[in-house]
Amino acid sequence: MQEMLRALIMVLGLSLSVSTGYASDLPRKAPRPLASALDAMQGGRWEVAASLARRDGIAAADLIEWHRLRAGLGEPRAILDFLGRNAHWPGLDHLRQQSEEPMTHADFDDVLAFYEGYTPQTGTGALSLARALMARGRQGEAEIGLVLAWRTLDLSRAEHDDFLREFGTLLAPHHEARLEMALWRGLGDVTDMLPLVPEEARRLAKLRETVKRDGGKGLTEAEARNPGIAFELFTRHLSNAPEDAIAVLLRQSRIKAGLGEPERWASWRRTLARQSMRAGKAQLAYDIASVHQLVEGSNYADLEWLSGYLALTYLKAPDLALDHFQRFRAAVATPISLGRAGYWIGRTQEALGDPEAAQLAYAEGAAYQTSFYGLLAAEAGGLPFDLRLAGNEATPEWRSAAFAQTDLHEIGTLALRMNDLSLARRFFLHLAESQDRTGLMQMGHMLEDLEQPHLQVMLGKTAAERGVIVERPYYALHPMADMDLPTPMELALAIARRESEFNHVVVSGAGAQGLMQLMPGTARDVARDLGLLYVPSDVLNDWVYNARLGSAYLAGLGARFGGNIVLVSVGYNAGP
């Protein structure tokens, strides 16, 4: 494994190259009209902003309009016009949500046009659509939408009252469902719903609130088994009686629909299962993880994998493990998870005495050598290193690609000229969603020419989430590769990519800064050891300074841990 890791580092570090030429042709400052337009926009002078932006072209003008509509300041005709010509833009769900109130001032036909293929996200929008549908004789559709909104949406007090005043009779059979939803979500209209439901539903709802506040003393067996009440008991026990929490979890998991909303239990289920595993209680850990009542989603996949792992490695039950790992495989699509599935199915088939099936599984996992388990699968199956990771695949010239002529590309480029990395990332990554693998490779070369390693990495990661690997941008190089560093360049690049995704101006929630995510105290200590002046602002604003300090700290860890890559990486992430 160490040899494969070294090979991976060498190939990624030495085979990729940074191209130059295109970025130097682009002005680094925004064209004056758009820069001035954005300044005016920030000051709330929207008409001035629109006038200025038009001097920079249609895309620039639409960018200002996009911001205006997302601020909820649009008029019905302007909203419909924008959506009509820019249905391919990012952030339209928020734009539409913000536009639901302005669209209440539109005529019925325009309201129906606005909601074509789109479900209201607010109570105001749901009511507006229902009125328009009824006005056009589409009573059934209106009633379906109203019931759906009543059972699913968070409503303001005014919206709540409007629903009841106009459609109370229609909604009456659904009051219990709304109360239950409000209790699970912790919505503010629980109190308003209580008078509307039957006495028993009202009693259980009040009891649930009491258990949440004061505990569950005196509950009958039936009350304790109510999914909502059981969940409140479970969460109360977590802090002071975890054994009791586990007992509640296991009991409810064995009752059909006993969890109410299984997703709300899933995170703690995973935590408790792992804690039990580490405490040597493998059967308990398996019981917690496996009877989860989920049918899809990331929690489903994670718990199926964990159940398989426990069954194989602790319970020595490969038949049981294989069922879980195969369900995990069917539920995932990313290279990381597919590599993991292949490796563990291979391990399980070996335990079942089927080497041919094991080899097939390892080969499947080894197709995803960008992942840890993909590398393990290749090693276990005796399969070669995937040379595609070198990123040397022939790619058509990107300037002739269709995306290069789009307004999304134009705005992304304008954003880079303004040093607005966030806006550029948003538009380029949204553009990437519509590209096939060839288009993604071309976009990778474009971003390489623009000297944007952070955006290259983000492009690669976005593609990987779709199950598409574009190796070159996924493992982009940063100009730090040309520095003379006290630690192997490949390792420094790998750490920087993992820590900041090559975004040299990012600050973590914990306060780590810059390219190599240095804590201020660590940066100060390393600067002192190197005999350099410690300049706090440069840790974030000067990536060269950051790389010098970060690589020196990395070199110190290398000396401390004898060059062990795993310990060095873990030590860097953990901090001093």
Secondary structure, 3 states (H helix, E strand, C coil): CHHHHHHHHHHHHHHCCCCCCCHHHCCCCCCHHHHHHHHHHHCCCHHHHHHHHHCCCHHHHHHHHHHHHHCCCCCHHHHHHHHHHCCCCCCHHHHHHHHCCHHHHCCHHHHHHHCCCCCCCCHHHHHHHHHHHHHCCCHHHHHHHHHHHHHHCCCCHHHHHHHHHHHHHHHHHHHHHHHHHHHHHCCCCHHHHHHHCCHHHHHHHHHHHHHHHHCCCCCCHHHHHCHHHHHHHHHHHHHHCHHHHHHHHHHHHCCCCCCCCCHHHHHHHHHHHHHHHHCCCHHHHHHHHHCCCCCCCHHHHHHHHHHHHHHHHCCCCHHHHHHHHHHHHHHCCCHHHHHHHHHHHHHHHHHCCCHHHHHHHHHHHHCCCCCHHHHHHHHHCCCCCCHHHHCCCCCCCHHHCHHHHCHHHHHHHHHHHCCCHHHHHHHHHHHHCCCCHHHHHHHHHHHHHCCCHHHHHHHHHHHHHCCCCCHHHHCCCCHHHHCCCCCCHHHHHHHHHHHHCCCCCCECCCCCECCCCECHHHHHHHHHHHCCCCCHHHHHHCHHHHHHHHHHHHHHHHHHCCCCHHHHHHHHHHCC
